[in-house]
Amino acid sequence: MTHDQLAIIWFVLIAVLWCGYFVLEGFDFGVGILLPFIGKNEAERRTVVSTLGPVWDGNEVWLLTAGGATFAAFSLWYATLFSGFYLALLLILVALIIRGVAFEFRSKRGTAAAPNWRRNWDAAIFVGSFLPALLWGVAFANIVAGVPLEMQNGNSEFTGNLFTLLNPYALLGGLVTLGLFTTHGAIFLALKTEGDIRTRANKLAGQIGLVTAVLAVAFGLWTQLAHSNNTAASVVVLVLVVLAWVGALGANRMGREGWAFIASAATMVFVVVFLFTCLYPNVMPSSTNADATLTVQNAANSQYTLTIMTWVAVILTPVVLVYQSWTYWVFRRRLSPSQIPDPEHGSLDLPHEVSA
């Protein structure tokens, strides 16, 4: 294959990795955001946390892989993105660290004397889920719309600041991903739980999903009219986003959580495909200097590097997919508060110990 063909392949593969991240970590974030509101007592909150126990840390691997693939395939894109978006990405990283610690630490006191301990860690889970859900939308909206880049010493350098990224279009994008992930998480909870939690999750998914639909339509039209480099293709994908979301909300309303989750997951995939379709052939457009725009071709690493990476991906990707699919299959059953140990008796609710 030629260098340009390999670069396109890796642009597509990075989009696929972000699709996986939005689908899997998306419902993680949604569940974390809903935790303080959907669990009315400790048993219910422990049930909500337990739905994520076997999978949340594995879901984050998609982010690490997407970042690593970007560095290995498009080092100029990686350098410009991570230096320009440094503060925003640092906030996401800190939030993810806090969230991971909270999942592990909330269960370390199992007696009735520690309600404040668990309440504080639940708040940490909320914050650690809310910030990334919002900021990933802000980041991707800025990538698609373009940011101020100038040529300095032969490299494209970001010349803005954090407030440059917090523009109306990007903030709308952040609200869209926040709504999508929260609804996705509610549908996941309705699929994975029984009783009152399932009922509340089903209701919240419908309510939040309708608000998100309005925001998403506004964001999609704005993107399509102002920032799409491939108008015809992005229109088709945008229609698929709408159809998938309508299907998710319709299935949720009928109590068909399995189909609702499939449609919701498809929406996450189509949203990422829509953004990358609008972006191509750019990977980091400049809003101030066209010569500083990074494209799939001028930001790609050498042909040798891309070739080696392609063979590694061909060998290892199926292994990862099979393993993660097996994990979800093993822990596929629904949970209810009656299955969760009672904290009054000092039992621990370690998420990793919840069985199928």
N, C-alpha and C positions, 0 to 999 in steps of 0.2 A: 504494500500500500504506500501511497505517497504521503508526504508530511501533512498536506492539507486534509487528506482523507482521515488520517489518524487524529488530527486535531478536532475534526467534526465529530468523530466517534467518541472522543473523550468529553467533548461538550455535552453530547447526548447522555453519556454515562454519568456525568456529574448531575445532570438533571434527574436521572433515574434515582440517584442516591438521595437527592433532596425530596423526591416523591416519597421514597421509603421513610424518610425522616418526618415529613409532614403527616403521613398516614399513621405512623406508630407513635412518635413522640407527640403528635397532635392530640390524640386522646389522652395521653399521659398528662399533658398540660391542662386539658379540659377537666379531667377528674380532680387534679390538684386545685384548680380554681373553684370548683364546686364543693370541695370538701367541707369548708366551714358552714355552708348553707344547706347542703342536702342531707347531712348527718345530724339528726336531732338529738342524739345521745351518744355516749361513748361507744356503745356496741355498734351502732350504725356507722360511726366514723371509722372504727376499726375495720368494719366490713368494706367500706369504700377504699381505705388504704390497701387492704388485702387483695383487692382486684388488680392492683398494679404490682404487688409484691414480686411475682416471678418474672416480670417482663420489663420493668421501667429502666433498669440499668442496661439491659441488652438493647433497648430502643435507642439509647444515646450513642451506641456504636455507629449508627448511620451518620450522625453529625461528625464524629471523628473521621470516619472514612471519607465523607464529602470534603472536609477540610484538607485531609491528606492527599486526596486525589487532585484537588485544585492546586495544591503546592507542587505536586509531582508533574502535573500535566501543563499547568499554566502558572508558572512561578511569578511572572510579572503581574498577572491578575491577582494572585494571592498577596503579593507584597503591597500593591496599591490598595487593595480592599482592606487588608488588616491594619495598615498604617492609617488610612483615611478614616476608617470606621472604628478606630481603636477604642474610644470611650464607650461607644454603644456595644461593641462586642465584649468589652471588659464587664459591663453591667450584666450582659447575658451570662458570661462565665461565672461571675460571682453569684448570680441568682441560681444557676444550675448546681453550684457547690453547696449553697445553703439548702437547696431542695433535697439534694442527695443525703446530706447530713441529717436533715429533718426526718426523712424516711427511716433512717436507721436509729435515731436517738429517741423518737417519740415513744418507743416501746421499752426503753431501758428502765423505766420505773413502772412496775406492774401493780402497785398497791393503790388503794383508794386515796392515799395521802398525796397523790401527785397529779390532780386534775389540772393545775396551772401549768405544770411541765408539759403535758400533752397539748394543752390549749395553745401554748406559745409555739410549739413545734408545728401545730396545724396552721398557725398564722404564717410561719416560715414557709411551709409547703405552698400556701396560697401565693405569697409574694414571689417565691421561686418559680412558680408556674405562670403567674400573671405577666411578669416582666418579659420573659422570653417570648411568650405568645404575642405580646404587643410589639416588641422590638424586632422580631424576625420580619414582620410585615413592613415595618418602617425601613429596615435594611433592604429588603428586596424591591420595595417601591423606589427607593433611591437608586438602586442599581439599574433598574429598567429606565427610569426617567433621565438618569445622568446626574453627575455631580461635577463641581468645578475641579477640573484637572488641567495642569499646565506642564509643559515640557521643561524639566530642570535637569541639567547634566545628562541629557539623552534619555531620561526616564519620565514617565507620567507621574506627577505628584499631586496629591489632594491638597487644595488650597483653602478649603472651608474649615468648619469646626462642627462641634456637636449640634449647635443650633441650626446650622445649615441643613442638617439632615432632618430636623423636626419641622419640615414644611407642611402645608395643608395636605398635599397629595400623599406624602409619606405617612402622615398621621392617619389619614383615611385608610391607607393600606394596613397600618397597624391595627386599627379597629376591626378591619375585615378578618385578619388572621386571628385576632382575639375572639371574635364571634364564631368563626369556623371551628377553632379548636375547642371552645367551650361547648358548642353544640355537639361536636364529634365525641367529646368526653361524656356528655349526657347520654348520648345514644349507646356508647360503650357500657356505661353503668346500667342502663336499662337492659342491655343484653346479658350482663354478667351477674345481676343480682335478682333477688326475689322480694316480694312483699312491698312495704311502703317505699323503700328506696327506689325500687323499679318504677313504681307509680309516679313518684316525684320526678325522677330522671326523665321519664317519658314526657311529662308535662313541660318541664323546663326545656327540653330539646325542641319542642314545638314553638315555645314562646321565643327563646333566644334565636332559633333558626329563622323565624320570620323577620326579626330585626336585622339579622345578619344578611338576609337576602336583599333587603333594601340597600344596605351599605355596599354589598358586593356588586350589585347592579351599577350603582353610581361609580364605584372604583373601576369596574370593568369597562364601562363606556368611556370614562376619562382616559384610561390606559389605551383603549382602542383608538380613540380619536387623536390623542396627543403624543403617544409614545410607542406605537407599534411600528416595527420595521417590516412586518410581513402581514399586511392587512387582511388578505383573504384567508390565510391559514389561521390567524388568531381569531377571526370571527367564528370559524368553525369550532375551534376549541372553546371559545366563550359560550357558544350554544350548548356544547357538551357539559360545561360547568353548570349552566342553568338547569338542564334536564336532569343531571345527576342529583343536584340539590333538591329539586322538586320531588324527585323519586325518594330521596332520603326522608324528607319531611312527610311525604304521603305514607310511606311504609311505617314510619314512626307513629303517625296518627292512628293507623290501623293495628298497632301493637305488634307489628312484624319486625322485631328488633334486628334479627339477622340480616334481612334484606335492607333495613335502614342503615345498618353499619356498613354493608357492602357499598351501598350508594354513597354514603358519606365518605368512605375511603376513596371511592372513585372521584368524588368532588375534589378531595385533596390532591389527587394525582393530576386532574385536569387543571387545577389552579396553577400548579408548578409548571405544567406543560405550557399553559397560556403565557406565563411570565417569561419562560425561556424562549418561546416562539416570538414574542414581541421583542425580546432582546437581540436575538440572532441577526446578523453575524457578529454583533458586538458582545463583549463580555463586561466592559466597563466604559460606557460612553461618557464623554466629557460634555458638560453643558456650556463651557466657556471657550474651548479650543478644540476644533475637530481633529487637528493633528495629534492631540494627546489621547484620543480615543483608543482604547485597547480592543482588539478584535480577536476572533478565534484564531486567525492566522498569525498576527504579529505578537500575540501573547503566549503562544504555544512553545513548549520546550522542544528539544531536538527530536528528530525522527527516531534515533536509537532509544532514547528514554521512553518515548511513547510506545514503541514496539515492545520493549521489555514489560512495561506496565500492562499492555494489552494481554500478553500471555499470562501474567500473574492474575489479572482479573478473570480471565477465562477459566483458570484452574480453581481459584479460591471462592469466587462469587457463588457458584452452586452449593458449595459446602456450607457457607454462611446461611444461605436461604433455607436449606434443608434443616439445619440445626434450629434456626429461629422458628420455622414452621412447626417443628416437632415440639418445641417449648409451648407454643400456643395450643397445640393439640392436647398435650398432657394436662394443661391447666384450663381446659375449655368449659368446665362446669360452672353453674351459677353458684353464688354465695348468698347466705342470709345471716343476719345477726345471731340466729340460734346456733350457727356453726362456729362462732368466734368465741374464744375463751373469755370468761368474765374477769374484768380487771379487779373486781372487788376481792377476788381470791388470789390475787398476786400473779396471775398467769400473764405471760408475755405474748404480745401480738406481733412477733417478728414476721414481717411480710414474706421472707423467703421460706418460712416453715409452713405456710398454708398449703395444704395438700389439695389435690384435685378432688 
